[in-house]
Amino acid sequence: MSDGSGNLSEFILHHIVDGHVWHPLPGLPGITIPSPLSLHVLMLLIGAVFTFLLARTAARRVGHLPSTSIGHMVEVLLLYLRDEVARPNIGPKDGDKWVPFLATTFFLIMVLNLMGLIPVFAGATANISVTAALSLMVFVIFNAAGMVRNGPFHYVKNLIPTGVPWWVLPILAPIEIVSIFIRAFSLTIRLFANMAAGHIMILVITGLISVLSPMVMHGLEGALGSAAGFVSIGLIAPLPLAFLLFILVIKVLVCFLQAFVFTFLSSLYIGGALHQEH
């Protein structure tokens, strides 16, 4: 039992932890990734290429309409991001200017999330370093945008609500300043925790088949001989695989949802930095 648990833990960590060896297909030798690249950095680069190809495919037009079904899907998502995210959270005037950034953020994270469900690739967004880098980018952008719009001095000054009693300021000022950093922290943890938890659950369910099958096979060898291996897999696999299929369907929805939540919160932070009066 301890050997099985150890093998299962190694199986999970191999798919979650970053490294310098990529195993695109099981049973084949791994591909060594040269420094300074790592597995998850490579996944980021591949995800960026996929996002670019998605945008190029969606940009193909017949007249004023997309020429492919992918183009129609992307256009629907873009219109939703513009009308229900950018304009309400950033403003009708400034919202349209931020649609390219928000759309790029959404589709890149969505592609990276979905890549984590494909065995050939690895889940880059299940790495807290990756989500921290994405969150740091948003943190720098919304603060820089707020300083450009309001001026550095007034931007920092407006972080503290006006009209509060002076004796409250020593308590309120640190809270307001720390809340700016908590925004980036919340983006980091939310995306990382949701994606890592989903990957671990999928890998645990998959690994249970390889852990439990030998146990059942040893019990059946006396009665079935060489056929015990096939019978044990047939007995163990159906229930975990059925549950795995259900989890995968939910996970696909989570991939879209977490990309949307990250983009939605980013638009809120940008809107708050640009329009501090609200």
C-alpha positions as CSV (number, residue, x, y, z in Angstrom):
1,M,0.0,0.0,0.0
2,S,2.8,2.4,0.8
3,D,4.5,1.6,-2.5
4,G,1.3,2.4,-4.4
5,S,0.8,5.6,-2.5
6,G,4.4,6.6,-3.3
7,N,3.9,5.9,-7.0
8,L,0.7,7.9,-7.0
9,S,2.3,10.9,-5.3
10,E,5.2,10.8,-7.8
11,F,2.6,10.5,-10.7
12,I,0.8,13.6,-9.4
13,L,3.9,15.7,-8.7
14,H,5.3,14.9,-12.1
15,H,2.3,16.6,-13.8
16,I,2.1,19.6,-11.4
17,V,5.6,20.6,-10.5
18,D,7.7,22.6,-12.9
19,G,10.9,21.1,-14.3
20,H,13.2,20.9,-17.3
21,V,11.9,17.6,-18.8
22,W,8.8,17.4,-20.9
23,H,7.1,14.1,-21.4
24,P,4.6,14.8,-24.3
25,L,3.6,11.2,-24.6
26,P,3.7,8.4,-22.0
27,G,6.1,5.6,-22.7
28,L,8.4,7.8,-24.8
29,P,11.6,9.4,-23.5
30,G,11.3,12.9,-22.2
31,I,12.5,16.0,-24.0
32,T,15.1,18.1,-22.1
33,I,14.2,21.8,-22.0
34,P,17.4,24.0,-22.0
35,S,17.8,26.7,-19.4
36,P,16.6,29.4,-18.9
37,L,13.4,27.9,-20.1
38,S,11.4,25.5,-18.0
39,L,8.4,23.3,-18.7
40,H,5.8,25.8,-17.6
41,V,7.6,28.7,-19.4
42,L,7.5,26.5,-22.5
43,M,3.8,26.0,-22.0
44,L,3.4,29.8,-21.8
45,L,5.1,30.2,-25.1
46,I,3.1,27.5,-26.7
47,G,-0.1,29.0,-25.2
48,A,0.8,32.4,-26.7
49,V,1.2,30.8,-30.1
50,F,-2.1,29.1,-29.8
51,T,-3.8,32.3,-28.7
52,F,-2.2,34.1,-31.7
53,L,-3.4,31.4,-34.1
54,L,-6.9,31.6,-32.5
55,A,-7.0,35.3,-33.1
56,R,-5.8,35.0,-36.7
57,T,-8.4,32.3,-37.4
58,A,-11.2,34.5,-35.8
59,A,-10.1,37.5,-37.8
60,R,-10.8,35.9,-41.2
61,R,-13.9,37.5,-42.6
62,V,-16.4,37.1,-45.4
63,G,-17.7,40.6,-45.8
64,H,-18.5,41.8,-42.3
65,L,-19.0,38.3,-40.8
66,P,-16.5,35.8,-39.5
67,S,-15.7,33.0,-42.0
68,T,-15.4,30.2,-39.4
69,S,-17.4,28.8,-36.5
70,I,-14.4,29.6,-34.3
71,G,-14.6,33.2,-35.5
72,H,-18.3,33.4,-34.5
73,M,-17.5,32.0,-31.1
74,V,-14.6,34.4,-30.5
75,E,-16.7,37.4,-31.7
76,V,-19.5,36.5,-29.3
77,L,-17.0,36.4,-26.4
78,L,-15.4,39.7,-27.5
79,L,-18.8,41.4,-27.6
80,Y,-19.6,40.1,-24.2
81,L,-16.3,41.3,-22.8
82,R,-16.9,44.7,-24.3
83,D,-20.5,45.2,-23.4
84,E,-20.7,43.3,-20.0
85,V,-17.2,43.7,-18.6
86,A,-15.2,46.6,-20.1
87,R,-17.9,49.2,-20.5
88,P,-19.7,48.7,-17.2
89,N,-16.5,48.4,-15.1
90,I,-14.2,50.9,-16.8
91,G,-16.7,53.2,-18.4
92,P,-18.3,53.7,-21.8
93,K,-15.6,56.1,-23.0
94,D,-12.5,54.2,-21.6
95,G,-13.9,50.7,-21.8
96,D,-13.4,50.2,-25.5
97,K,-9.8,51.1,-25.3
98,W,-9.1,48.4,-22.8
99,V,-11.0,45.6,-24.7
100,P,-7.8,44.4,-26.5
101,F,-5.9,44.0,-23.2
102,L,-8.8,42.3,-21.5
103,A,-9.5,40.0,-24.4
104,T,-5.9,39.0,-24.7
105,T,-5.8,38.2,-21.0
106,F,-9.0,36.2,-21.2
107,F,-8.1,34.1,-24.2
108,L,-4.5,33.5,-23.1
109,I,-5.6,32.2,-19.6
110,M,-8.4,30.2,-21.2
111,V,-5.9,28.5,-23.6
112,L,-3.4,27.8,-20.8
113,N,-6.2,26.4,-18.6
114,L,-7.4,24.1,-21.4
115,M,-3.9,23.0,-22.3
116,G,-3.6,21.6,-18.8
117,L,-6.4,19.2,-19.6
118,I,-4.6,17.7,-22.5
119,P,-2.1,14.9,-21.6
120,V,0.5,16.2,-24.1
121,F,0.8,19.5,-22.3
122,A,1.3,20.7,-18.7
123,G,-0.9,23.0,-16.6
124,A,1.0,26.2,-16.5
125,T,-1.7,28.0,-14.6
126,A,-1.5,25.4,-11.8
127,N,2.0,26.9,-11.0
128,I,1.7,29.8,-8.5
129,S,4.7,31.5,-10.2
130,V,2.8,31.8,-13.4
131,T,-0.3,33.1,-11.8
132,A,1.8,35.5,-9.7
133,A,3.4,36.9,-12.9
134,L,0.1,37.4,-14.6
135,S,-1.3,39.1,-11.5
136,L,1.8,41.3,-11.2
137,M,1.3,42.4,-14.8
138,V,-2.3,43.5,-14.0
139,F,-1.1,45.1,-10.7
140,V,1.5,47.2,-12.6
141,I,-0.9,48.1,-15.4
142,F,-3.8,49.3,-13.3
143,N,-1.5,51.4,-11.0
144,A,0.3,52.8,-13.9
145,A,-2.9,53.7,-15.7
146,G,-4.3,55.3,-12.6
147,M,-1.1,57.4,-12.2
148,V,-1.2,58.5,-15.8
149,R,-4.9,59.5,-15.6
150,N,-4.8,61.2,-12.2
151,G,-1.1,62.0,-11.7
152,P,1.2,60.1,-9.4
153,F,0.6,62.4,-6.4
154,H,-3.2,62.6,-6.7
155,Y,-3.4,58.9,-7.4
156,V,-1.6,58.0,-4.2
157,K,-3.5,60.7,-2.3
158,N,-6.9,59.5,-3.5
159,L,-6.2,56.0,-2.2
160,I,-7.2,57.4,1.2
161,P,-10.9,58.4,1.4
162,T,-11.5,62.1,2.0
163,G,-13.6,63.5,4.8
164,V,-12.7,60.9,7.4
165,P,-11.7,62.0,11.0
166,W,-8.0,62.6,11.4
167,W,-7.7,60.1,14.2
168,V,-9.0,57.3,11.9
169,L,-6.3,57.9,9.2
170,P,-3.5,56.0,11.0
171,I,-5.7,52.9,10.9
172,L,-7.4,53.5,7.5
173,A,-4.4,54.5,5.5
174,P,-2.4,51.3,6.0
175,I,-5.6,49.2,5.3
176,E,-6.3,51.1,2.0
177,I,-2.6,50.7,0.9
178,V,-2.4,47.0,1.7
179,S,-5.7,46.4,-0.1
180,I,-4.0,47.4,-3.3
181,F,-1.5,44.6,-2.9
182,I,-4.2,42.2,-1.8
183,R,-5.9,42.6,-5.2
184,A,-2.8,41.1,-6.9
185,F,-2.6,38.4,-4.2
186,S,-6.2,37.4,-4.7
187,L,-5.8,37.2,-8.4
188,T,-2.8,34.9,-7.9
189,I,-4.3,32.6,-5.4
190,R,-7.7,32.3,-7.0
191,L,-6.4,31.1,-10.4
192,F,-3.7,29.0,-9.0
193,A,-5.8,27.2,-6.3
194,N,-8.7,26.4,-8.7
195,M,-6.5,25.1,-11.5
196,A,-4.1,23.1,-9.3
197,A,-7.0,21.5,-7.3
198,G,-8.7,20.4,-10.5
199,H,-5.5,18.9,-11.9
200,I,-4.7,17.1,-8.7
201,M,-8.2,15.6,-8.6
202,I,-8.0,14.4,-12.2
203,L,-4.6,12.9,-11.6
204,V,-5.6,11.2,-8.3
205,I,-8.6,9.6,-10.0
206,T,-6.5,8.4,-12.9
207,G,-3.7,7.2,-10.6
208,L,-6.1,5.2,-8.5
209,I,-6.6,2.8,-11.4
210,S,-2.9,2.0,-11.6
211,V,-2.7,1.7,-7.8
212,L,-5.7,-0.4,-7.1
213,S,-5.5,-2.7,-10.2
214,P,-2.4,-4.6,-9.0
215,M,-4.0,-5.2,-5.6
216,V,-7.1,-6.8,-7.2
217,M,-4.9,-8.7,-9.8
218,H,-2.9,-10.4,-7.0
219,G,-6.2,-11.6,-5.4
220,L,-7.4,-13.0,-8.7
221,E,-4.2,-14.6,-10.0
222,G,-4.9,-17.9,-8.3
223,A,-8.3,-18.3,-10.0
224,L,-7.7,-16.6,-13.3
225,G,-4.0,-16.9,-14.0
226,S,-2.7,-14.6,-16.8
227,A,-6.2,-13.1,-17.4
228,A,-6.2,-11.6,-13.9
229,G,-4.6,-8.4,-15.1
230,F,-7.3,-7.7,-17.7
231,V,-10.1,-8.6,-15.3
232,S,-8.8,-6.4,-12.5
233,I,-8.6,-3.4,-14.8
234,G,-12.2,-4.2,-16.0
235,L,-13.4,-4.3,-12.5
236,I,-11.6,-1.2,-11.2
237,A,-11.6,1.2,-14.2
238,P,-15.3,1.8,-15.0
239,L,-16.3,3.8,-11.9
240,P,-13.2,6.0,-11.8
241,L,-13.3,6.7,-15.5
242,A,-17.0,7.6,-15.3
243,F,-16.3,10.0,-12.5
244,L,-13.3,11.3,-14.4
245,L,-15.4,12.1,-17.4
246,F,-17.8,14.0,-15.1
247,I,-14.9,15.9,-13.5
248,L,-13.4,16.8,-17.0
249,V,-16.7,18.3,-18.1
250,I,-16.8,20.4,-14.9
251,K,-13.1,21.3,-15.4
252,V,-13.7,22.6,-18.9
253,L,-16.3,25.0,-17.5
254,V,-13.9,26.0,-14.7
255,C,-11.2,26.8,-17.3
256,F,-13.6,29.3,-18.9
257,L,-14.9,30.6,-15.6
258,Q,-11.5,31.2,-14.1
259,A,-10.3,33.0,-17.2
260,F,-13.4,35.2,-17.0
261,V,-13.1,35.9,-13.3
262,F,-9.5,36.9,-13.7
263,T,-10.4,39.2,-16.6
264,F,-13.5,40.6,-14.8
265,L,-11.6,41.5,-11.6
266,S,-8.8,43.0,-13.7
267,S,-11.4,45.3,-15.3
268,L,-12.7,46.3,-11.9
269,Y,-9.2,47.2,-10.7
270,I,-8.5,49.2,-13.9
271,G,-11.8,51.0,-13.6
272,G,-11.2,51.8,-10.0
273,A,-7.7,53.2,-10.7
274,L,-8.9,55.4,-13.6
275,H,-12.1,56.7,-11.9
276,Q,-11.0,57.1,-8.2
277,E,-13.9,59.5,-7.6
278,H,-16.3,56.5,-7.7
